[in-house]
Amino acid sequence: MFLFSSIAGLLIKRNLGGLGMFLMLALMGWLFGQFFVWILPVSSGFNQLMNFIGILLFAGLTVWDTQRLKVMSQQLEGKQGMGGMVVIGALALYLDFINCSCCFCAHPEDNQRIIELQQLKDADGGVL
């Protein structure tokens, strides 16, 4: 999925600057939702939904970062400081890859743990 997202970022000619800002805002909301799921285990379905949204979010961020890195390399070609910017862009792509992989590899045992905690909470009268 990461490979296809990067290829899409290389091939898309349209400016994705606005989409990138939307994705950054969506990332903040997703992080809040993940924190909510971590603190208050609602249901396994909500956890799976958050993982699916995370996969789509980080795939979109990969497209945006790839296009941003492509445009940056065209603008800075042969100029001083290009190497540092390439390293920063590569780090952004690496973080997209790691986070997308983490969302892909969410263990089904986590969902079972959420169900067990919910059952334990219900058995104790709502108090853990």
NUKOL-273593 format. One record per residue: residue in three letters; x, y, z of N, C-alpha, C, O, CB in turn. Coordinates in steps of 0.05 Angstrom, whole numbers, padded with zeros to 5 digits, always signed. Each point is the difference from the previous one (the first is absolute). Last residue first. Glycine has a CB too. Example, Ala and Ser with C-alpha at 12.3 -4.5 7.8 and 13.67 -1.06 7.14 Angstrom:
BEGIN
Ser+00257-00045+00142+00016+00024+00001-00015+00022+00014+00010+00022+00004+00014-00035-00047 Ala-00018-00102+00042-00018+00024+00000+00018+00024+00000+00021+00000+00013-00059-00023+00012 
***
This chain:
BEGIN
Leu-00279-00007+00749+00023-00018-00003+00019+00003+00023+00020-00013+00001-00025+00016-00050 Val-00106+00012+00032+00024+00011+00012+00022-00020-00004-00003-00024+00006-00023+00049+00029 Gly-00067-00039-00062+00009+00025-00013+00025+00012+00012+00009+00021-00009-00054-00013-00002 Gly+00003-00091+00040-00019+00021+00003+00009+00027-00011-00008+00021+00009-00007-00044+00031 Asp+00058-00066-00045+00006+00015+00025-00019+00023+00004+00005+00016+00018+00042-00029-00023 Ala-00053-00041-00074-00003-00018+00022+00005+00014+00027-00012-00007+00020+00026-00030-00049 Asp+00000+00084-00052-00029-00005+00003-00005-00018+00024-00020+00003+00014+00014+00002-00063 Lys+00095+00012+00025-00012+00025+00009-00030-00004+00005-00010+00009+00020+00044+00017-00046 Leu+00014-00096-00013+00008+00003+00028-00012+00025+00012-00009+00000+00023+00052-00024-00033 Gln-00057+00009-00081-00014-00020+00016+00006+00002+00029-00017-00002+00017+00016-00028-00056 Gln+00049+00084-00020-00028+00009+00001-00016-00019+00016-00017+00008+00016+00022+00013-00061 Leu+00084-00044+00029-00002+00023+00018-00028+00010+00003-00009+00007+00022+00056+00006-00034 Glu-00030-00081-00051+00003-00010+00027-00002+00022+00021-00012-00003+00021+00040-00034-00039 Ile-00029+00061-00073-00025-00014+00007+00001-00010+00028-00019+00002+00015+00013-00016-00063 Ile+00083+00053+00013-00020+00020+00004-00026-00013+00008-00014+00010+00018+00036+00020-00052 Arg+00048-00086+00011+00006+00013+00026-00021+00021+00005-00008+00003+00023+00057-00011-00029 Gln-00051-00034-00077-00009-00018+00021+00004+00012+00027-00017-00004+00018+00028-00035-00048 Asn+00022+00086-00043-00029+00001+00000-00012-00018+00021-00019+00006+00014+00020+00004-00063 Asp+00091-00012+00035-00007+00025+00012-00030+00003+00002-00011+00010+00020+00053+00011-00038 Glu-00004-00094-00027-00001-00004+00029-00007+00026+00014-00012-00001+00022+00047-00035-00026 Pro-00021+00032-00090-00027-00007+00008-00002-00005+00030-00022+00003+00012+00014-00023-00057 His+00083+00086+00002-00005-00028+00006-00029-00004+00008-00012+00016+00014+00059-00020+00001 Ala+00005+00073-00084-00015+00001+00025-00009-00028+00006-00013-00013-00016-00002+00061+00009 Cys+00067-00013-00070+00008-00022+00017-00014+00000+00027+00010-00012+00019+00034+00011-00042 Phe-00055+00070-00045-00005-00026-00013+00003-00023+00019-00015-00019-00001+00031+00039-00042 Cys+00006+00067+00073-00030-00003-00003-00007-00026-00013-00020-00012+00006+00016+00062-00009 Cys+00095-00029+00010-00011-00005+00027-00030-00003-00001-00012-00016+00014+00049+00042+00006 Ser+00008-00002-00099+00006-00028+00007-00012-00007+00028-00010-00021+00004+00052+00023-00032 Cys-00046+00087-00001-00018-00016-00016+00003-00029+00006-00019-00015+00002+00021+00050-00038 Asn+00058+00024+00077-00027+00003+00011-00020-00016-00015-00019-00011+00012+00032+00056+00004 Ile+00077-00044-00048-00002-00013+00026-00028+00002+00011-00011-00020+00010+00059+00031-00001 Phe-00031+00035-00089+00002-00029-00004-00003-00015+00026-00016-00019+00002+00046+00026-00041 Asp-00026+00087+00041-00025-00008-00013+00000-00031-00003-00021-00013+00006+00017+00057-00030 Leu+00083-00006+00054-00020+00001+00021-00027-00008-00011-00016-00014+00014+00041+00050+00009 Tyr+00045-00028-00085+00005-00022+00018-00021-00001+00023-00010-00022+00007+00059+00025-00018 Leu-00050+00070-00048-00010-00024-00013+00004-00025+00017-00017-00018+00001+00027+00039-00045 Ala+00026+00060+00076-00029+00002-00001-00012-00025-00013-00020-00011+00010+00023+00061-00011 Leu+00090-00042+00000-00009-00006+00027-00031+00001+00002-00012-00016+00013+00055+00034+00005 Ala-00001+00008-00098+00002-00029+00003-00010-00008+00028-00013-00021+00003+00052+00020-00036 Gly-00034+00093+00015-00021-00013-00016+00000-00030+00003-00021-00012+00002+00023+00050-00034 Ile+00068+00010+00072-00025+00006+00014-00023-00013-00015-00018-00011+00013+00037+00054+00005 Val+00064-00049-00059+00000-00016+00024-00026+00004+00016-00012-00019+00010+00063+00021-00008 Val-00035+00052-00077-00006-00027-00009-00001-00019+00025-00017-00018+00001+00040+00027-00045 Met+00003+00079+00058-00029-00001-00006-00008-00028-00009-00022-00009+00006+00023+00058-00018 Gly+00091-00031+00027-00015+00001+00025-00030-00002-00005-00014-00014+00016+00050+00041+00004 Gly+00021-00021-00095+00003-00025+00014-00015-00002+00026-00012-00020+00006+00056+00017-00027 Met-00039+00084-00032-00019-00020-00011+00002-00026+00016-00021-00013+00004+00024+00034-00050 Gly+00051+00062+00055-00020-00007+00020-00020-00021-00010-00018-00007+00015+00024+00051+00005 Gln+00042+00019-00091+00011-00007+00026-00023-00007+00019-00021+00012-00001+00060+00019-00007 Lys-00053-00047-00098+00003+00022+00019+00011-00011+00027-00002-00023+00006-00035+00048-00028 Gly+00009-00076-00060+00026+00013-00003+00005+00022+00020+00021+00013-00002-00023-00025-00045 Glu-00097-00014+00039+00020-00015-00015+00026+00017-00004+00000+00022-00011-00037-00047-00013 Leu-00052+00043+00070+00026+00003+00012+00023-00013-00015+00022-00003+00010-00045+00006+00033 Gln-00071-00005-00071+00006+00028+00006+00029+00004+00010+00012+00020-00006-00061-00014+00016 Gln+00015-00094-00028+00001+00015-00025+00008+00029+00005+00015+00012-00016-00050-00042-00003 Ser+00021-00026+00093+00025-00008-00014+00003+00015-00026+00022+00006-00009-00024-00051+00031 Met-00077+00057+00028+00022+00012+00014+00027-00007-00014+00017+00017-00002-00043-00020+00045 Val-00053-00037-00074+00000+00028-00006+00024+00014+00012+00013+00017-00012-00064-00017+00009 Lys+00037-00090+00025+00006+00002-00028+00002+00030-00008+00019+00007-00015-00042-00051+00006 Leu-00004+00023+00096+00029-00005-00003+00008+00002-00029+00022+00010-00006-00023-00041+00045 Arg-00090+00039-00019+00014+00023+00012+00030-00003-00003+00015+00019-00006-00052-00013+00039 Gln-00019-00078-00059-00002+00023-00018+00015+00024+00010+00013+00014-00016-00057-00031+00001 Thr+00041-00057+00072+00015-00007-00024-00001+00023-00021+00020+00007-00012-00030-00055+00020 Asp-00042+00056+00071+00029+00003+00006+00017-00007-00025+00020+00013-00005-00029-00024+00053 Trp-00085-00002-00054+00006+00029+00003+00030+00004+00004+00013+00017-00012-00059-00009+00031 Val+00014-00097-00022-00004+00013-00027+00009+00029+00002+00015+00010-00017-00053-00041+00006 Thr+00036-00015+00092+00022-00010-00017-00001+00013-00028+00020+00008-00011-00020-00051+00037 Leu-00071+00059+00034+00024+00015+00008+00024-00009-00016+00018+00017-00006-00037-00011+00051 Gly-00060-00055-00057-00003+00027-00011+00024+00018+00007+00009+00015-00017-00058-00020+00020 Ala+00047-00080+00035+00003-00003-00029-00003+00027-00014+00016+00006-00018-00034-00053+00020 Phe+00001+00043+00090+00028-00001-00006+00007-00006-00029+00021+00007-00010-00015-00022+00057 Leu-00097+00018-00020+00012+00025+00006+00030+00000-00007+00010+00018-00012-00044-00011+00049 Leu-00017-00087-00044-00007+00019-00021+00014+00027+00004+00010+00012-00019-00054-00035+00013 Ile+00055-00041+00073+00012-00010-00024-00005+00019-00023+00018+00008-00015-00024-00055+00030 Gly-00037+00064+00067+00029+00005+00001+00014-00009-00025+00019+00014-00009-00021-00018+00058 Ile-00089-00016-00039+00003+00029-00005+00030+00007+00000+00009+00016-00016-00054-00006+00036 Phe+00024-00097+00005-00005+00004-00028+00003+00029-00008+00012+00006-00021-00044-00045+00022 Asn+00040+00017+00090+00022-00011-00015-00003+00004-00030+00019+00007-00014-00012-00040+00050 Met-00078+00058+00021+00022+00018+00003+00025-00010-00015+00015+00016-00011-00033-00002+00056 Leu-00057-00070-00043-00006+00023-00016+00023+00021+00002+00008+00012-00020-00057-00020+00027 Gln+00053-00068+00048+00005-00007-00028-00005+00023-00018+00015+00004-00020-00027-00051+00030 Asn-00010+00059+00079+00029-00003-00002+00007-00007-00029+00020+00011-00011-00017-00025+00060 Phe-00093+00016-00027+00010+00028-00001+00031-00001-00003+00011+00017-00014-00050-00001+00042 Gly-00004-00098-00016-00007+00011-00026+00010+00029-00003+00010+00007-00022-00050-00036+00021 Ser+00048-00018+00084+00020-00009-00020-00006+00012-00027+00019+00004-00016-00012-00046+00043 Ser-00037+00098+00059-00007-00026-00012+00022-00007-00020+00016+00016-00008-00065-00007+00013 Val+00060+00057+00068-00028+00001-00006-00009-00027-00012-00017-00014+00012+00020+00063-00020 Pro+00079-00011+00073-00005-00020-00021-00030-00003-00005-00014-00013+00016+00056-00012-00002 Leu+00020+00105+00024-00027-00011+00005-00006-00021-00022-00009+00007-00022-00007+00036+00043 Ile+00103-00005-00019-00009+00005+00027-00026-00014+00006-00003-00013+00021+00027+00057-00022 Trp+00012-00050-00086+00020-00011+00018-00009+00003+00029+00003-00019+00016+00033+00029-00049 Val-00086+00028-00038-00003-00029-00001+00019-00013+00021-00007-00020+00012-00005+00023-00061 Phe+00018+00090+00039-00026-00007+00011-00004-00030+00001-00009-00011+00020-00009+00055-00037 Phe+00093-00011-00027+00004+00004+00029-00026-00007+00014+00001-00013+00022+00033+00049-00030 Gln-00037-00036-00085+00016-00023+00010+00005+00002+00030-00001-00020+00014+00023+00017-00059 Gly-00066+00075+00003-00017-00024+00001+00015-00024+00010-00011-00017+00015-00015+00036-00053 Phe+00074+00060+00025-00019+00004+00022-00018-00025+00003-00004-00010+00022+00005+00060-00029 Leu+00055-00047-00067+00016-00004+00025-00017+00003+00024+00003-00015+00020+00038+00032-00043 Trp-00080+00002-00060+00004-00028+00003+00016-00007+00025-00005-00019+00014+00004+00015-00064 Gly-00012+00095+00027-00025-00013+00009+00003-00030+00004-00011-00011+00019-00014+00046-00043 Met+00098+00012-00012-00005+00008+00027-00025-00012+00012-00001-00009+00023+00025+00052-00033 Leu-00005-00058-00080+00018-00015+00017-00003+00008+00029+00001-00017+00017+00031+00015-00055 Ala-00080+00049-00028-00012-00027+00005+00018-00016+00017-00010-00016+00017-00013+00018-00061 Leu+00056+00080+00016-00021+00004+00019-00014-00026+00007-00007-00005+00023+00000+00051-00042 Met+00072-00049-00047+00013+00006+00026-00021+00005+00022+00003-00008+00023+00037+00028-00048 Leu-00070-00033-00064+00010-00025+00012+00014+00004+00027-00002-00016+00018+00007-00002-00064 Phe-00034+00093-00004-00023-00015+00010+00009-00025+00013-00011-00008+00021-00017+00027-00057 Met+00094+00031-00006-00009+00013+00024-00025-00013+00012-00002-00002+00024+00020+00045-00042 Gly+00014-00076-00064+00019-00005+00021-00007+00013+00026+00002-00012+00021+00033+00008-00055 Leu-00086+00020-00044-00005-00027+00010+00019-00006+00023-00008-00013+00020-00008-00002-00065 Gly+00030+00094-00002-00024+00002+00016-00007-00027+00013-00009-00001+00023-00007+00038-00053 Gly+00089-00035-00030+00006+00016+00024-00024+00002+00018+00002-00003+00025+00031+00029-00051 Leu-00012-00072-00063-00014-00012+00023+00004+00015+00026-00002-00012+00021+00006-00032-00044 Asn-00002+00058-00092+00012+00008+00025-00017-00011+00023-00024+00005+00001+00042+00037-00023 Arg-00010-00092-00075-00015+00021+00014+00013+00007+00026+00012-00018+00013-00054+00002-00034 Lys+00071-00056-00038+00010+00026-00008-00013+00023+00016+00011+00021+00003-00004-00039-00048 Ile+00016-00092+00061-00021+00020+00001+00012+00027-00006+00019+00009+00013-00046-00036+00021 Leu+00082-00052-00026-00014+00003-00025-00021+00021-00001-00007+00011-00021+00015-00058+00014 Leu+00046+00022+00086+00018+00008-00022-00015+00007-00026+00009+00017-00015+00026-00046+00036 Gly-00083-00004+00054+00011+00027+00006+00019+00009-00021+00001+00024-00006-00006-00034+00054 Ala-00028-00078-00054-00022+00019-00005+00010+00029+00005-00007+00018-00015-00027-00053+00027 Ile+00092-00034+00011-00002+00002-00029-00022+00020-00008+00004+00016-00018+00013-00063+00013 Ser-00008+00026+00096+00023+00016-00009-00001+00004-00031+00006+00022-00009+00021-00039+00048 Ser-00092-00039+00000-00004+00028+00008+00022+00018-00009-00005+00023-00009-00021-00039+00049 Phe+00034-00076-00054-00020+00011-00018-00006+00029+00007-00005+00016-00018-00014-00062+00012 Leu+00078-00001+00063+00012+00003-00027-00020+00013-00019+00008+00018-00015+00021-00059+00023 Phe-00059+00018+00078+00019+00023+00001+00012+00005-00027+00002+00023-00009+00008-00033+00057 Met-00063-00066-00037-00017+00024+00000+00018+00025+00000-00006+00020-00014-00031-00045+00038 
***
